[in-house]
């Protein structure tokens, strides 16, 4: 019984030491990070996400997207040899470089770094990759510009845009409504193969939650370089 205080102190130390190492240590290393520029005079990144995109982030979390999609593209890891464009202030050249599978798949142009997440209280890094990494999906011109139709079709039924996808349909984020004097500009086009289509004189339009979610997806953009990382790294 005489050693109980020592025992309690030892247990307390064992609980506090890992906490200090993980929490305090990380805060000392990363807590002072601020937006940065790849070179002097360049714009500062990352930017704050607000407005409709911030609301869409909540929908993204509610829908459980984080369980199948990550937002942490891996850095170059000498796994795949691929032609890459290397740019400087005055010229650009193409050369062979080893890139990560994420870069090779076109999911990202570089790996993620801690500075990318400084404005996120709870970074949605993800748990599994049943689907592609989404950290840079907003910069994918083929999917995001000039309209959001691809994203709406993909949410309504992933088979429309990605045959064989294991992603479930999110049709409950849409509603069918009677067409008024003119079709809604938000109405989505569905192929004849879609099993659940609106009846004649009706149309499918996204709900506010779908609109916010797509705004968030289109805001996901790591199409910028930082002091510690450049494209294809």
N, C-alpha and C positions, 0 to 999 in steps of 0.2 A: 504493500500500500504506500510505502514511502516514495516509490518511484512513479506514482500516478501523475504528479505534476509534470515530470519529465516526459512521460508517455503522451500526455495531452499536448504538451508543447511540440513534441515531435510530429504528432498527427496534424496539428494546426499548421506546422511548417510545411508538411508534405502537401497540404491543400493549397496553401498560399503561394508556394514557390512556382508551381506550374501556371497558376493564374497570372502571376507577375510576368513570367516569361512570355506567355501567349498574348495577354492583353496589353500590359504596360510596354513590353518590348516592341510589339507591333505598332503601338501608338507613337513611341519614340522614333521608330524608323519611318513610319508613313504618315503620321498625323499632321505633319507640317507641309505636305504636298500641296502645291497650288497649280492652277492651269499654266501650261508651258508652251513655248514655241519651238519648232524644230530648229529654226535659225533666227538670228536677230532680225527683227522687223516683220516676221511672219505672224499671222493671227494666233491668239492664245486658244488652246484647247485643253480639256473638253468644254462643252457648253452646258448650261443648265437646261434641263428638260422641264417645260411647264405647260400650262394650258390644257388643251384637249389630250395631248400626249401623256401628260401626268395622270389624267383620269384613266386613260387606256392602260397605263401600267398597273393600276388596281384591278382592272378587268383581266389582264394577263395573269395576275397572281390568282384571282378568284377561279379562273378557268383551269388552273393547274398546268399551264403551259410549261412552267419551270420543271416539271417532272419528266418532260420528254425533250426539252430544248435547253442547250447551254447558251451562255453569253460570255464565253471565255475562249476565243480562238487561240490555239496553241502556237507558240513561236516556232521559227525555223528549227528543225531538229535533224537536219542532215539525213532525211529519209527518202525524199523524191527529188531527182534532178530534173529541172524544168527551165525553159527560157524565161528570163525575167527582164523587164525594162528598168534600167537604172538611170535616174534623172539627177541632174545637177542644176545649178542656177542658169547655165547657158546651153547645155546640151543634154542629150539622152542617148543611151546605147543599150543594145540587147546582149545579154550574156547568160551563160548557163550558171545556175545557182541551185543549191540545195534548199528546198522549202519544206514546210510542214504539210501533212496531208490536208489540213484545213485550208491552207493557201492554195494548194494544188486543186482542191475541189471548187475553188472560187467562193468559199464561204467568207473569206477575209483577205485583206492585203498585207496583214502583219499580225503578229501575236499581241495579245492583250497585256497590259502592264497595270500596276496599281493605280497610276495616275488617271486611268480611264474611268475609275469608279469613285473619284473623290466627292462627287455630288450625290452619291447614292447612299442613303442611310442603310439600306439592306440590299446589297448587290444581288441581282438574280442570276447567280453564276450557273445554276442548274445542277441536276443530280445525275441524269443519264442522257445519253444521246440516241434516243429512238428516232429523232429527227435531226435536221441540220442545226449547226450553231447559228444563232440569230443576231449576234452582236453587231454585224455590219449589213444586215439585210436591207436597211433603208437606203444604202448607197447603190443597190443593185438596180441599175437603170431599167433592165428588162422587166423587172417586177413592179417597180414603184413609180415609174414615170410614163406618161404624164398623168395617169389616173390611178385609182386604187382598185380597179376591176379585178386584177389577178388575185389580190388578197381577199376580196369579198367572195369570189368564186371558190377559192381554196378553203375559206372558212365554211361556206355553205355545204360544199362537198369536195373534199380533197381529191377525189377521183377525177374531177373535172380537169384539174391542172396537173396532178401527179398520179398517174396510173399506178396502182399497186401500193399506194401509201397506206401505212397502218394507222394514220391519224384518223380519229373519228370525226364525223360531220358535226358542225356546230350550227345546225339549222335553227335552233331556238334563239340564236342571236339575230334572226331575221323575221320578218312578218309579211304575210300576203295581204294585199289591199286592193280594192277595186280601183281600176284606172279611171281617173277623172276626165276632164276635158282634154288633158294632155298627159302622156306617160311621165312618171317622175324621173328627174335627171339622176336619181340615186338607184333606180331600178337596175338589177343585175341581169345580165344575159345568161341564159342557161341552155346548154346543148340539148338536142332531142334525146340523147341517151340518158339524161338525168331522170331518175325514177320519180322524184317528187317535184313536180312542176305546178305552177299556178293554173287554175282553170281559165278558160277564155275570159277576156276582159278583166283579168286580175294580173298583178305583178308582184314580184318579190323585192322588198327593199330592206336595207339594214336598219336595225334598231340603233338607238343612241349608244348602246354598249358596243355594238359592232363598229360603229363609226369611231368611237374613242380607241378601241383596240387597234384598229388599222392605223390610226394616227400615231399610236405608240410604236407600232412595228416600223412605220416609215421614218420615225425619228431615230431608230437605232442605226447609228452611223459611226464607224471608226475609220472613215476615209480621210484621215489626217495623220501626220507624223508628229512625234513628240521628241524631246531632247534625248530620251533614252531608247527610242525605238524608231526604226524607219521601215518603209514598206518592204515586204518579203523577209522580215526578220521575226 
